[in-house]
Amino acid sequence: MTEAMEAEFDTVAEWTAQVAVDLGTPYYVPAGCRGSGSPAALDWLIDQMGLQPGARLLDSGAGVGGPAAYAAQSCSVHPVLAEPAVGACRAARKLFGYPVVCADGATLPWPNETFDAAWSLGVLCTTPNQLAVLEELRRSVRTGGTIGLLAFVAHHEDASNQLEGNHFPTSDNLLGLIDRSGLKVEQWTGTSSLPAIPQEWNRRVDTVERALGERYGHTEVWRLAERQSSAIGDLLADGKLTGELLVLRRA
């Protein structure tokens, strides 16, 4: 993991949790979803994956845990989080209190078919071990269970060359990885086709971002994380990168 990615997923994750605590509980989930899920994207996944109350949901590469908390509030699933960055694990525990294990998505610690469903949001592009991540998701979910992905897909070589440490697959690469992992695509949509993000959600995210900038904008860690985030935003705006939502099941 590069220095910029460590800054974003470790140190800034803990800062985000502290800012959210100071702002109050209405800010917890929006703060925890920064960069890893909007309400429309999460609603689409929850619906298309058929998540049911009481289901045990694995969030692999859970970050601060916002998407898992959103799912728990939306449809009463029971989330379990796996996240390799220690700072993000501490942040997730602080904000939401769900079970969280410090583990890499390519080597999950649970037995076969432990979970009813799983998702991994914005994770594949952060690791070269993409096939292993998909194989572990397949292994960890019971037969008949669904797997959700938010994947950032490259449509221009700039997307792969511009950001050190990121490994953006093309659409063909992604389909090949899914096939090799023993999974099949059941649903696929681009994030650009989803409904607009609610204004109140955006307001809360902006409030969190502003507070983070005011407290930590002078630090090199914050500047590194912001450069990483801004570069991805530019690639998305230029169409060189797109966000794709997929629902997978065992082939």
Disulfide bonds with the S-S distance in Angstrom:
none
